[in-house]
Amino acid sequence: MSNTLIDQNEKRKIGILVVGLRGANGVTMCCGMIANRRGLEWRGPRGEHASANYNGCITQLKQRGVHGGVGFADVVPEGMLANVNDAAIGGWDVRPGGM
């Protein structure tokens, strides 16, 4: 065990291990993270502007609504949650083939 103190301001890193990485959920998660990292933007089917976001990810959303809604990013003290854009992704799939 190290006697070194951990700097509380140090950028937190996380790893995400996905079982079934080649499946629909794994691919969707990876593509969503890549789109957010790159800040992708596009036009929707009716010409409306759209951009990558983490809507639906409760750890990244702020609370909303009368009772707080689903998010909790603004409830946890600043810096306590790692930024998902900095996450390393790994995993495997039972089907043979490349990732």
Beta strands, then each sheet from edge to edge (+ up, - down):
strand 1: 15-19
strand 2: 41-43
strand 3: 49-51
strand 4: 88-92
sheet 1: 1+ 4+
sheet 2: 2+ 3-
end
